[in-house]
Amino acid sequence: MSRRIFLGTTTAALAMPAIAGLVGTARAEPRKMTLTAAPTTVSLVGGEWPDTATWAYNGTVPGPEIRVRQGDTVRVVARNNLAEPTTVHWHGIRLPNAMDGVPGVTQDAIPPGEEFLYEFEAIDAGSFWYHPHFNSPEQQGRGLAGALIVEEAEPLAVDRDVTWVLDDWLLRETAQIDDSFGHRGQMSHGGRIGNTVTVNGRIPDVFGVRAGERIRLRLINVANARSFSIDFGDLKPQIIALDGQPVRPHAPSDGSVVVAAAQRVDLVIDMEGKPGDVVQLTDGYYRGRTYEFHKLVYEATPPLRESPLDAPITLAANPLPEPVLDDSAMRQRIVLEGGAMGRFPAGAERFFEQGQFWFVNGLPDKGRKEPLIEIAKGRTCVIELVNQTSWEHPMHLHGFAFRVLTRDGVPNMRKEWLDTVLIRPRQSIEIAFVADSPGDWLFHCHILEHMAAGMSGLVRVA
């Protein structure tokens, strides 16, 4: 299906919400909410196209944004109205192991017609998200995902705090989801890359802004496999957080903001154009497939202010334990192998009939009986990730944030905290974290087809 056809079918009217002063001044009370996973139909493509049959939380794609304040207790009843089991995983959140939402590891899957209570403290402020961890390629690929925003105790002074949930869909000419989940080509190559991109469940079109306003923009990539590289034209976005963890504000290194599958990027953008201006954003992550993303349109009203807001944009650090990089640290080498055009370990062929095409330290997930790593609680773990495949992998560690120490042996000057790091073909990356939370934690590629085809394992903290 032509992405150009889909991207050209909507002509949404410019809708500009009223600006009534700086956001983030009111405290949201903690509450228990219900997330119901069920089949529904939504207008993904718009225009004259029919609604798309999806699976959704509370009938919306993406699911409802859950917004709490740092230190609040999150209480969510997950109700399963699907015809198959499911769970909810809280991506990037540090929480008790029993709340992590991984069937067969931290809990039993939630059967059809039943529910499960997730309850945990929002220790860290930042941009996080939630999704299933049962039959993930299909359940997430059909629409089950949503944003979890934990506001800082003292939020930044901005005029709008905006979330863009980025997704893509593999649709047929009828605007219905293609049923080719589990296709061996997707599993062994780059994953399920769709032909239709959406922002907050709609094809990118027009986003209204006002001259002089400051926006905090949270980019959350919930696609099965797609990475994004968004060019903001003449605007000057400042990156203030990665994967929910604050960083020293800085411009993107190559002018475009890269958001790999499962990653989040928080930006602060001052709208320095004039009333009536138009800024065309583009996504050019894949060579030769650049397309028009959102179009920012300045409303024809006087600027909110004549010069950028004079307020700090540096976020307070979250209370993460700092890795101790001395002889007491445990060091582990993890080698990624397999996939199309890749090298395979000896004996790999016996796993192909089980749909296992990716290998971690010589074995796929279904061939491994022991954890990848066993480490004592409180000890620092340093992992050297070595990608010997022909494909990139956004590697995600449940339950922890880790510092990125080196890339290809070169020290990483920012040493940012992440929970999902993109490792490119033939690249090596060194990460470190403190194993301060006991339990079995999943470590896997967040290209969901790669995970399902073997690229995962457990980190056991005891």
C-alpha positions in Angstrom: 0.0 0.0 0.0 1.4 3.4 -0.9 2.3 5.6 2.1 1.9 8.6 -0.2 -1.8 7.7 -0.8 -2.5 7.6 2.9 -0.4 10.6 3.8 -2.4 12.6 1.2 -5.9 11.7 2.2 -6.5 13.9 5.3 -7.1 17.6 5.4 -7.7 18.2 9.1 -8.7 21.7 10.1 -6.3 23.8 12.1 -7.3 23.4 15.8 -5.4 25.6 18.3 -6.1 25.1 22.0 -6.4 28.2 24.1 -3.3 29.1 26.1 -4.2 30.1 29.6 -0.8 30.5 31.2 2.0 28.2 32.0 1.2 24.6 32.4 2.2 22.3 35.3 0.9 24.3 38.2 -1.9 22.0 39.4 -1.2 18.6 41.1 -3.2 15.6 39.8 -4.6 13.4 42.5 -3.6 9.7 42.3 -6.5 7.5 41.4 -7.2 4.0 40.3 -8.1 3.6 36.7 -9.1 0.7 34.5 -7.5 -0.2 31.2 -9.7 -2.5 29.1 -8.1 -4.2 26.2 -10.7 -5.1 23.6 -11.4 -5.1 19.8 -12.8 -1.9 18.4 -12.7 0.2 15.2 -11.0 3.6 14.9 -10.6 6.2 12.1 -6.8 5.8 11.5 -6.7 7.0 7.9 -9.7 9.5 7.9 -11.3 11.0 4.9 -13.4 8.6 2.8 -11.5 5.6 4.1 -13.3 3.1 6.3 -12.6 2.8 10.0 -9.8 0.3 10.8 -10.5 -2.8 13.0 -7.9 -2.6 15.9 -7.3 -3.8 19.4 -7.3 -0.9 21.8 -7.3 0.2 25.5 -10.5 1.8 26.5 -11.6 2.1 22.9 -8.8 4.6 21.8 -5.6 4.3 19.8 -3.3 5.1 21.4 -4.7 4.2 24.8 -5.5 6.9 27.3 -2.6 9.0 28.5 -2.0 8.2 32.2 -0.5 11.3 33.9 0.6 11.3 37.5 3.1 13.2 39.6 6.5 11.9 40.8 6.0 10.0 44.0 2.4 9.2 43.3 1.1 5.6 43.5 -0.1 4.3 40.1 -3.1 1.9 40.4 -4.4 0.4 37.2 -6.8 -2.5 36.8 -6.0 -4.2 33.5 -9.1 -5.9 32.2 -8.9 -8.4 29.3 -11.7 -8.4 26.8 -9.6 -10.0 24.1 -10.1 -13.6 22.9 -6.5 -14.4 24.1 -4.4 -13.7 27.2 -2.6 -10.4 27.7 -0.6 -8.4 30.2 0.5 -4.8 30.6 4.2 -3.9 30.8 5.2 -0.5 32.1 8.1 0.4 29.8 11.0 2.3 31.4 9.4 2.5 34.9 11.4 1.2 37.9 9.0 -0.9 39.8 8.6 -4.1 41.9 9.3 -7.2 39.8 5.8 -8.6 40.3 4.4 -5.5 38.5 6.5 -5.8 35.4 3.9 -7.5 33.2 6.0 -10.3 31.7 3.9 -13.6 31.5 5.7 -16.7 32.7 8.4 -14.5 34.4 6.8 -12.0 36.7 3.1 -13.0 36.5 0.6 -15.3 34.9 -1.0 -13.9 31.8 -4.4 -12.4 32.3 -7.0 -14.8 30.8 -9.9 -13.5 28.6 -12.6 -12.0 30.8 -10.3 -11.5 33.8 -8.3 -8.6 35.3 -5.1 -7.9 37.2 -4.2 -4.9 39.5 -0.9 -3.2 38.8 0.2 -1.0 41.6 3.6 0.8 42.0 5.1 4.1 43.0 6.2 6.5 40.3 9.8 6.9 41.5 11.1 8.7 38.4 9.7 11.6 36.6 9.7 11.3 32.8 8.0 10.1 29.6 7.2 6.4 29.8 4.6 4.1 28.1 2.7 0.9 28.4 2.0 -2.1 26.2 1.3 -5.9 26.3 4.0 -8.5 26.7 1.9 -11.5 25.5 1.9 -12.1 21.7 3.6 -8.7 21.6 4.1 -8.4 17.8 0.4 -8.8 17.1 -1.2 -7.2 20.2 1.0 -4.1 20.0 0.8 -4.1 16.2 -3.0 -4.0 16.4 -2.9 -0.9 18.6 -2.4 -1.8 22.2 -0.1 0.9 23.6 -0.3 4.2 25.4 1.7 6.9 27.2 2.5 7.1 30.9 3.6 10.6 31.9 5.2 11.2 35.3 5.4 14.9 36.0 8.2 16.4 37.9 7.5 17.7 41.4 8.2 21.1 39.9 7.4 20.9 36.2 9.2 23.1 33.7 7.6 26.4 32.9 6.2 25.9 29.4 3.0 27.0 27.7 2.0 23.5 26.5 3.1 20.0 27.5 2.4 17.9 24.4 2.7 14.2 23.8 3.1 12.7 20.3 2.7 8.9 20.3 4.4 7.8 17.1 3.3 4.5 15.5 3.2 2.8 12.1 0.7 0.3 10.7 0.9 -2.3 7.9 -2.5 -1.7 6.2 -4.1 -3.2 3.2 -5.8 -1.2 0.4 -9.0 -1.4 2.5 -7.4 0.5 5.4 -7.5 -2.8 7.4 -4.5 -4.2 9.3 -2.6 -6.8 7.3 -2.8 -10.2 9.1 0.8 -11.3 8.2 1.9 -11.3 11.9 4.7 -13.9 12.4 5.8 -13.7 8.7 9.3 -15.2 8.5 10.5 -12.3 6.4 9.5 -9.8 9.1 11.0 -12.0 11.9 14.4 -12.6 10.2 14.9 -9.2 8.6 14.1 -5.7 10.0 10.8 -6.5 11.7 7.3 -5.4 10.8 7.8 -2.0 9.1 4.4 -0.5 8.3 3.2 1.6 5.3 1.2 4.2 7.3 2.6 6.4 10.0 0.3 8.0 12.7 0.8 10.5 15.5 -1.7 10.0 18.3 -3.7 7.7 16.2 -4.0 9.9 13.1 -2.0 10.4 10.0 0.4 13.4 10.4 -1.2 16.6 9.0 -1.5 19.9 10.7 -0.4 20.9 14.2 -1.3 24.4 15.4 1.2 26.6 17.2 1.3 30.2 18.4 4.2 32.6 17.8 6.2 33.1 20.9 5.0 30.0 22.8 7.3 27.4 24.4 6.3 23.7 24.0 7.5 20.7 25.8 7.1 17.9 23.2 7.3 14.3 24.3 8.0 11.9 21.5 7.1 8.3 22.3 7.8 5.6 19.7 5.4 2.6 20.1 5.9 1.1 16.6 6.8 -2.6 16.4 10.1 -1.9 14.5 10.2 1.5 12.9 12.7 4.2 13.9 12.0 7.9 13.2 14.4 10.8 12.4 12.4 14.0 12.6 13.7 17.1 11.0 12.2 20.3 12.6 13.2 22.6 9.8 14.2 26.1 11.0 13.1 25.4 14.6 15.7 24.8 17.3 14.6 21.9 19.5 16.6 21.2 22.6 16.7 17.7 23.9 16.1 17.7 27.7 15.4 14.0 28.4 16.0 10.6 26.8 13.9 7.6 27.8 12.4 9.6 30.6 15.8 10.5 32.1 17.1 14.1 32.2 20.1 15.1 30.1 21.9 18.4 29.8 19.9 20.4 27.3 21.4 20.1 23.8 20.6 20.3 20.1 20.3 17.0 18.2 23.8 16.2 16.9 22.8 16.0 13.2 19.9 18.4 13.2 17.2 15.6 13.3 15.7 13.9 16.4 16.1 10.1 16.2 13.6 8.0 18.1 14.2 4.3 17.8 11.5 1.7 18.5 10.4 2.0 22.2 12.5 5.1 22.9 11.3 8.5 24.1 12.8 11.9 23.5 11.6 15.1 25.4 12.2 18.4 23.6 11.7 22.0 24.5 10.9 24.1 21.4 10.4 27.9 21.2 8.1 28.9 18.4 10.1 31.8 17.0 8.2 32.2 13.7 5.7 34.8 12.8 1.9 34.5 12.7 0.9 32.7 9.5 4.2 30.9 9.1 4.3 27.2 8.2 7.1 24.8 9.1 7.1 21.4 7.4 8.5 18.6 9.5 9.9 15.5 7.7 10.9 12.0 8.7 14.0 10.8 6.8 15.2 7.8 8.9 15.2 5.4 6.0 17.3 6.3 3.0 15.2 7.2 -0.1 11.9 7.1 1.9 11.7 10.6 3.3 8.1 11.8 3.7 6.2 14.8 5.1 5.5 14.5 8.8 3.5 17.1 10.7 3.1 20.6 9.4 3.3 23.3 12.1 1.1 26.2 11.3 1.3 29.4 13.2 -2.1 30.9 14.0 -2.8 34.4 12.8 -2.9 36.1 16.2 -0.3 38.3 17.9 2.7 36.5 19.4 2.3 35.2 22.9 5.6 37.0 23.7 8.2 38.9 21.7 11.3 36.9 22.8 11.7 33.4 24.1 10.5 32.6 27.6 13.3 33.4 30.1 13.0 30.2 32.2 15.3 27.2 32.8 14.8 24.0 30.8 17.2 21.8 32.8 15.3 19.0 34.6 16.3 17.7 38.0 17.9 14.3 38.0 16.0 11.2 39.0 17.2 9.2 42.1 19.2 6.6 40.1 22.0 4.7 41.8 25.3 5.4 40.2 27.3 2.5 38.8 30.6 1.8 40.5 33.1 1.2 37.8 35.9 -0.5 39.6 37.0 -4.1 40.2 33.9 -4.9 42.2 31.7 -4.5 39.1 30.5 -7.7 37.3 31.4 -7.6 33.6 29.5 -9.5 30.9 29.9 -9.7 27.1 26.6 -10.3 25.2 27.0 -11.1 21.5 24.0 -10.7 19.1 24.0 -13.0 16.1 21.7 -14.4 13.4 19.1 -12.9 11.1 19.1 -12.5 7.4 22.6 -12.0 5.9 24.1 -12.7 9.4 26.4 -15.2 10.9 25.0 -18.0 13.0 26.5 -20.0 15.8 27.1 -23.7 15.4 23.9 -25.8 15.5 21.6 -22.9 14.8 19.7 -24.8 12.2 17.8 -26.9 14.8 16.0 -23.8 16.0 14.7 -22.5 12.6 11.6 -24.7 12.6 10.6 -23.1 15.9 10.8 -19.6 14.3 14.0 -18.7 16.1 16.4 -16.7 13.9 18.2 -14.5 16.4 20.8 -15.7 18.9 22.2 -14.1 22.1 25.5 -15.7 23.2 24.9 -18.6 21.0 21.3 -19.5 21.8 17.8 -18.1 21.0 15.3 -17.5 23.8 13.6 -20.9 23.3 16.9 -22.7 23.5 18.1 -21.2 26.8 17.3 -22.7 30.2 19.3 -20.3 32.4 19.5 -16.6 32.7 21.9 -14.6 30.5 23.2 -12.9 33.7 23.0 -13.7 37.4 24.1 -10.9 39.7 24.0 -10.2 43.4 21.6 -7.4 44.5 23.4 -4.1 44.8 26.3 -4.9 42.5 27.2 -2.9 39.4 26.9 -4.8 36.1 28.8 -3.6 33.0 27.6 -5.2 29.8 29.5 -5.1 26.5 26.9 -5.4 23.8 28.3 -6.7 20.5 26.1 -6.6 17.4 27.4 -9.1 14.8 24.2 -9.0 12.8 23.4 -7.0 9.6 20.5 -5.2 11.4 20.1 -2.6 14.1 18.6 -3.6 17.5 17.0 -1.3 20.1 18.0 -3.4 23.2 15.7 -2.8 26.2 16.4 -3.8 29.8 13.3 -4.1 32.1 13.4 -2.7 35.6 16.5 -0.5 35.3 18.0 2.5 33.6 21.6 2.1 32.5 24.4 4.5 31.6 25.8 4.3 28.1 29.6 4.3 28.7 31.1 3.7 25.2 30.3 3.2 21.6 32.8 1.2 19.6 35.3 1.7 22.4 35.0 5.5 22.3 33.9 7.1 25.6 30.4 8.5 25.5 30.8 12.0 26.8 27.2 12.5 27.9 26.9 9.1 29.5 23.1 9.4 29.3 20.8 7.1 31.1 18.6 5.0 28.9 16.5 1.9 29.1 16.5 1.2 25.4 19.8 1.6 23.4 20.0 1.4 19.7 22.9 -0.7 18.6 23.7 -0.6 14.9 25.1 -3.4 12.7 28.7 -4.4 13.6 28.7 -1.9 16.5 29.6 -2.5 20.1 28.2 -0.5 23.1 29.1 -0.7 26.7 26.4 0.0 29.3 26.3 -0.1 33.2 23.6 -0.3 35.8 23.3 -1.1 39.5 21.3 -4.3 40.1 19.3 -2.9 43.1 16.0 -4.6 42.4 15.6 -8.3 42.9 13.9 -10.7 40.5 14.1 -12.0 36.9 14.1 -9.1 34.4 13.8 -9.4 30.6 16.5 -8.1 28.3 15.5 -8.1 24.7 15.4 -6.4 21.3 12.4 -4.1 21.0 12.0 -4.8 17.4 9.2 -7.1 18.5 9.6 -9.6 15.7 13.3 -10.0 16.7 12.3 -10.6 20.3 9.7 -13.2 19.3 12.3 -14.9 17.1 14.8 -15.4 19.8 16.6 -12.1 20.7 15.8 -12.0 24.5 17.0 -13.4 27.8 16.8 -12.9 31.5 18.9 -10.9 34.0 18.5 -12.5 37.4 19.1 -10.2 40.4 19.3 -12.1 43.8 
